Amino acid sequence: MRGRLLIRDACLADGHSSTLQVGVSLLIENGRISQVSADDLDPGNAEVLDGGGATIVPAFVDAHSHLTMPGGSHWIERGSDPPDRLREVARRNAVRLAQAGILWARDVGSPAGPDGRAVSLQVREEMAARIGAPYIRVAGTWIATDGYLPMTVPVKDGDELRAAVLAQLDFGTDFVKIMLDPPDRSDRCPFTVDDVRKACEAVHARGRKITAHATILDGARVGAQAGVDSIEHGMELDDAIAATMCANNVALVSTLSVLASWATFTRTTRIERFTSDEGKRRLQARREGAFAAIKAARRAGVRIAAGSDFGGGSVRAGHLAWEVEQLVLAGLEPHEALAAVTFRGGELLGIDHAGRIRPGDPADLVLVHGDPLSEPRALWRVWAVFQGGERIA
């Protein structure tokens, strides 16, 4: 974007402060944020946008997404769709993300094509530098013990785990993801701490990051002790594991909205696992446990990023605001929940300007109608989206 744009008389919520800044002027010059001021700036020759009643927030970071997957109750079956179909799903999902102000997508698992490369790698290449599409970072294909999911890279032991993570990096992934839940839904992690630590060391030696899917307590324990960079879901954390995560600089990526989405299925589907009394009881217990895990992470000072898990469950693309609402219900302050979908996600990606609003940064920002620090639902009311200073929604 060339030229100058002044957004005048808006509010600002950046995730750092619990207080809404009122009467803010933000000047964009040549695609970058030039000034952010509490004073009414002289527009000069700049185009002026009246921001009255709206709040400027950083462009959102969905730290747990599956671009190639459509979501819904049969999402696992869709992983067997042809690669061309998966790429078309990704194109549609990308449009939905950008329109919702989500300009960073951390893709944490994609089926592989015939050549063994994750389809998400092709999606990343196709959308690189395209205005109106999110910036994408991909983990490649899930790595799990044999039998976990049909579209994973199956491994049998720690040696195969280490070889598999390096193979994903050789394909060109930005980071890698391993699964620390067992295929038999038991409560024991299928890998030892030493197995996972060796995989972490191999990935870190390449200058990349490794994340771990862990919904069970033992999986989170193994990942935290081994020093993965983040734990995805983390729905059974306790104070001891949270303390280990904090000590080892392991972030938590919450996905509470997928549980909220499943809760809607108790009223909107005929699928028995959701509608039976036992299914409802299990879901309620899972949600209570996940909320308790967020509280434990917050007490320990764990960095909390957030994702919608769209495509990897029933949530659809563009619904990241739902995650903010759920984090507030779980005990975070609204500005902490906003941080989880902005700069905390940027920290996880290792992108300094992602999810931030500072002079000199690319002008990737969103205007929502209302005050997200007193009403998190305001994040659903996206009014304008700017990418590199260009208005795309």
C-alpha positions in Angstrom: 0.0 0.0 0.0 1.4 3.4 -1.0 0.2 6.7 0.4 -1.1 7.8 3.8 -4.2 6.8 5.8 -5.3 8.3 9.1 -7.7 6.4 11.3 -9.1 9.1 13.6 -11.0 9.0 16.9 -10.8 5.3 17.4 -10.1 3.2 20.5 -7.1 0.9 20.9 -6.8 -2.5 22.6 -3.5 -4.2 22.0 -3.6 -7.1 24.6 -1.0 -5.5 26.8 -3.2 -3.2 28.8 -6.4 -3.9 30.7 -7.5 -0.4 29.9 -9.0 0.7 26.7 -7.3 3.7 25.1 -9.8 6.2 23.9 -9.5 8.9 21.2 -6.6 7.3 19.4 -5.3 8.4 16.0 -3.3 5.9 14.0 -1.4 7.0 10.9 -0.4 4.5 8.1 2.3 5.4 5.6 3.4 3.2 2.8 2.0 0.1 4.4 3.4 0.6 7.8 2.3 2.1 11.1 3.8 5.5 11.2 2.3 7.0 14.4 -0.1 6.0 17.2 -1.2 8.9 19.2 -3.7 9.9 21.9 -3.8 13.3 20.2 -5.7 14.2 17.1 -3.1 14.1 14.4 -3.1 16.6 11.5 -4.1 14.5 8.5 -2.2 16.6 6.0 -2.7 14.9 2.6 -3.7 11.6 4.2 -7.0 9.9 3.5 -9.1 9.9 6.7 -11.2 7.1 8.2 -13.6 7.9 11.0 -13.0 5.3 13.7 -15.7 6.5 16.1 -17.3 3.7 18.1 -14.7 1.2 16.9 -11.6 -0.3 18.5 -8.3 -1.0 16.7 -6.8 -4.4 17.6 -3.8 -6.2 16.1 -4.5 -8.7 13.3 -5.3 -12.0 14.9 -3.1 -15.1 15.1 -4.9 -18.4 15.0 -2.2 -20.5 16.7 -4.0 -23.9 16.1 -5.6 -24.4 12.7 -6.0 -26.9 9.9 -6.3 -25.0 6.7 -6.9 -28.0 4.4 -9.8 -29.4 6.5 -13.4 -28.2 6.5 -14.4 -29.0 10.1 -17.7 -30.5 11.1 -18.5 -33.8 12.8 -16.8 -35.9 10.0 -13.6 -34.0 9.8 -11.4 -37.2 10.0 -13.0 -38.7 6.9 -12.3 -35.5 5.0 -8.6 -36.1 5.5 -8.8 -38.8 2.9 -10.1 -36.4 0.2 -7.9 -35.9 -2.8 -5.2 -33.2 -2.5 -6.9 -31.0 -5.1 -10.0 -31.0 -2.9 -8.0 -30.2 0.2 -6.3 -27.3 -1.5 -9.7 -25.9 -2.6 -10.9 -26.2 1.0 -7.8 -24.3 2.1 -8.5 -21.4 -0.4 -12.0 -21.0 1.0 -10.8 -21.1 4.6 -8.1 -18.5 3.8 -10.8 -16.1 2.6 -12.9 -16.6 5.7 -9.8 -16.0 7.9 -8.8 -12.8 6.3 -12.4 -11.4 6.4 -12.5 -12.2 10.1 -9.2 -10.3 10.7 -7.1 -13.4 11.2 -4.0 -12.7 9.2 -1.7 -15.3 10.7 -2.5 -19.1 10.6 -0.4 -21.6 12.3 -1.3 -24.8 10.6 -0.6 -27.7 13.0 -1.4 -30.7 10.8 -2.3 -31.6 7.3 -2.8 -34.8 5.3 0.1 -35.7 2.9 -0.1 -35.8 -0.8 1.2 -38.7 -3.0 4.8 -37.5 -2.7 4.6 -37.6 1.1 4.7 -33.8 1.5 1.9 -32.2 3.6 -0.7 -30.6 1.4 -0.4 -27.5 3.6 3.1 -26.9 2.2 1.6 -26.4 -1.3 -1.0 -24.1 0.3 1.7 -22.0 2.0 3.5 -21.7 -1.3 0.4 -20.7 -3.2 -0.6 -18.0 -0.8 2.7 -16.5 -0.1 2.7 -12.7 -0.4 -0.9 -12.7 -1.6 -2.9 -9.8 -0.3 -6.2 -11.0 1.2 -4.9 -14.3 2.4 -3.3 -15.0 5.8 0.4 -15.5 6.4 0.8 -19.2 6.9 3.3 -21.3 8.9 3.0 -25.0 8.7 3.9 -28.1 10.8 3.5 -30.5 8.0 1.8 -33.9 8.7 1.1 -35.2 12.2 3.6 -37.6 13.6 2.0 -40.3 15.9 2.2 -43.9 17.0 0.7 -46.3 14.6 -3.1 -46.4 14.7 -3.7 -42.9 16.0 -5.2 -41.3 12.9 -5.4 -42.4 9.3 -3.6 -39.3 8.0 -0.5 -39.3 10.3 3.1 -40.4 9.8 3.2 -43.5 12.0 6.2 -44.3 14.1 6.9 -47.2 16.5 9.6 -45.8 18.9 11.8 -42.9 19.8 14.3 -43.6 17.0 11.5 -43.5 14.4 10.1 -40.4 16.1 13.4 -38.5 15.7 13.8 -39.6 12.0 10.2 -38.6 11.3 10.6 -35.0 12.7 13.7 -34.5 10.6 12.0 -35.8 7.5 9.2 -33.2 8.0 11.9 -30.5 8.3 13.5 -31.8 5.1 10.2 -31.3 3.3 10.4 -27.6 4.3 8.0 -27.3 7.2 8.3 -24.3 9.5 8.0 -26.4 12.6 6.9 -30.0 13.5 4.1 -31.5 15.5 4.1 -34.8 17.4 1.2 -36.6 19.1 1.6 -37.5 22.8 -1.9 -39.0 23.1 -2.1 -42.8 22.6 -4.3 -44.4 19.9 -6.1 -46.5 22.5 -7.4 -43.5 24.4 -5.7 -44.7 27.5 -4.0 -42.3 30.0 -0.4 -43.1 29.2 1.8 -41.2 26.8 3.2 -43.6 24.1 6.7 -42.0 24.2 9.2 -41.6 27.1 10.6 -38.2 28.1 13.9 -39.3 26.6 12.3 -40.2 23.3 10.7 -36.7 23.0 13.8 -34.9 24.3 15.9 -36.4 21.5 13.3 -35.3 19.0 13.3 -31.8 20.5 17.1 -31.6 20.4 17.2 -32.7 16.7 14.6 -30.1 15.7 16.2 -27.3 17.8 19.6 -28.1 16.2 18.0 -27.1 12.9 16.8 -23.8 14.3 13.1 -24.9 14.2 10.4 -25.5 16.8 8.5 -28.6 17.9 5.0 -28.7 19.3 3.1 -31.6 20.9 -0.6 -32.5 20.9 -1.4 -33.6 24.4 -4.9 -33.7 25.7 -4.1 -36.2 28.5 -2.2 -35.4 31.7 0.7 -37.8 31.0 1.3 -36.5 27.5 1.5 -33.0 28.9 3.9 -34.2 31.5 6.2 -35.8 29.0 6.1 -32.8 26.6 6.8 -30.3 29.4 9.7 -32.3 30.9 11.2 -33.0 27.4 11.1 -29.3 26.5 8.8 -29.0 23.5 8.1 -25.4 22.5 4.4 -25.7 23.1 1.7 -28.0 24.1 -1.5 -28.0 22.0 -4.8 -28.4 23.8 -3.4 -29.2 27.3 -6.8 -30.1 28.7 -5.5 -31.9 31.7 -2.8 -29.8 33.2 -2.2 -29.6 36.9 -0.1 -27.2 38.9 3.0 -29.4 38.8 3.0 -29.7 35.0 2.2 -26.1 34.6 5.2 -25.2 36.8 7.4 -27.5 34.6 6.1 -25.8 31.5 7.0 -22.4 32.9 10.5 -23.5 34.0 11.2 -25.0 30.5 9.6 -22.1 28.6 6.8 -24.3 27.2 3.8 -22.4 25.9 0.2 -23.6 26.1 -2.0 -23.3 23.0 -5.6 -23.5 24.1 -8.4 -24.8 22.0 -11.5 -24.5 24.3 -13.8 -23.5 21.4 -13.7 -27.0 19.9 -15.3 -28.2 23.2 -17.8 -25.4 23.0 -18.6 -26.4 19.5 -19.1 -30.0 20.5 -21.5 -28.8 23.2 -23.7 -27.3 20.4 -23.9 -30.8 18.9 -25.8 -32.0 21.9 -28.7 -30.0 20.5 -28.1 -30.0 16.8 -27.1 -33.5 15.7 -28.3 -37.1 15.9 -24.8 -38.4 16.5 -25.1 -40.5 19.7 -21.7 -39.8 21.1 -22.8 -36.2 21.5 -26.5 -36.6 22.4 -26.5 -39.6 24.8 -26.5 -38.9 28.5 -23.1 -40.5 28.8 -21.7 -38.4 26.0 -23.0 -35.2 27.5 -21.5 -36.1 30.9 -18.1 -36.8 29.4 -18.2 -33.5 27.4 -19.1 -31.5 30.5 -16.3 -33.2 32.5 -13.8 -32.4 29.7 -14.8 -28.8 29.6 -14.5 -28.4 33.3 -11.0 -30.1 33.2 -9.9 -27.8 30.3 -11.0 -24.7 32.2 -9.1 -25.9 35.3 -6.0 -26.4 33.1 -6.2 -22.8 31.9 -6.4 -21.6 35.6 -3.4 -23.8 36.5 -1.4 -22.4 33.5 -2.3 -18.8 34.5 -1.3 -19.4 38.1 2.1 -20.7 37.0 2.8 -17.9 34.6 2.7 -20.1 31.5 2.5 -18.1 28.2 -0.9 -18.9 26.7 -1.5 -18.6 23.0 -4.8 -19.7 21.4 -6.3 -21.3 18.4 -9.7 -22.3 17.1 -8.7 -25.8 16.0 -10.9 -25.2 12.9 -10.8 -28.2 10.6 -9.5 -30.4 13.3 -12.9 -30.8 14.8 -16.3 -29.2 14.4 -15.2 -25.5 14.5 -15.1 -23.7 11.2 -12.6 -21.2 9.9 -12.9 -17.6 11.1 -14.3 -18.4 14.5 -11.3 -17.4 16.6 -13.4 -14.9 18.6 -15.2 -17.9 20.1 -11.9 -18.9 21.7 -11.5 -15.5 23.3 -14.9 -15.8 24.8 -14.1 -19.3 26.2 -10.8 -18.1 27.7 -12.6 -15.3 29.6 -15.1 -17.9 30.9 -12.1 -20.0 31.9 -10.7 -17.2 34.1 -8.5 -15.0 31.9 -9.0 -11.3 31.9 -10.3 -10.0 28.6 -6.9 -8.3 27.7 -5.1 -11.6 28.5 -7.5 -13.5 26.2 -6.9 -10.9 23.5 -3.2 -11.3 24.0 -3.6 -15.0 23.4 -4.9 -14.5 19.9 -2.5 -11.7 19.0 1.1 -11.2 20.2 1.3 -14.4 22.2 0.7 -16.3 19.0 3.3 -14.1 17.3 5.8 -15.1 20.0 5.1 -18.7 19.3 5.6 -18.2 15.6 8.8 -16.3 16.3 7.5 -13.3 14.2 8.2 -10.2 16.2 5.5 -8.0 14.6 2.7 -10.6 14.4 -0.2 -9.6 16.6 1.3 -6.3 17.5 0.6 -2.6 16.8 3.8 -0.5 17.0 5.3 2.3 14.9 7.4 0.8 12.2 5.5 -2.5 12.0 3.5 -3.6 9.0 0.0 -2.1 9.2 -1.8 -5.4 9.8 -4.8 -4.4 12.0 -8.5 -4.8 12.6 -11.3 -2.5 13.6 -14.1 -4.0 15.6 -17.3 -2.2 16.6 -17.3 -1.9 20.4 -15.0 -2.5 23.3 -13.5 -6.0 23.5 -12.1 -5.4 26.9 -15.5 -5.1 28.4 -17.4 -7.2 25.9 -15.2 -9.9 24.2 -18.1 -10.6 21.8 -17.1 -7.4 20.1 -14.3 -9.3 18.3 -17.0 -11.0 16.2 -18.1 -7.6 14.9 -15.2 -7.0 12.5 -15.7 -3.8 10.6 -12.5 -3.3 8.7 -9.3 -5.3 8.1 -6.0 -3.8 6.9 -3.2 -6.0 5.6 0.1 -4.2 4.9 -2.0 -1.0 5.0 -4.4 -2.1 2.3 -8.0 -2.5 3.3 -9.1 -6.0 2.5 -12.4 -6.1 4.4 
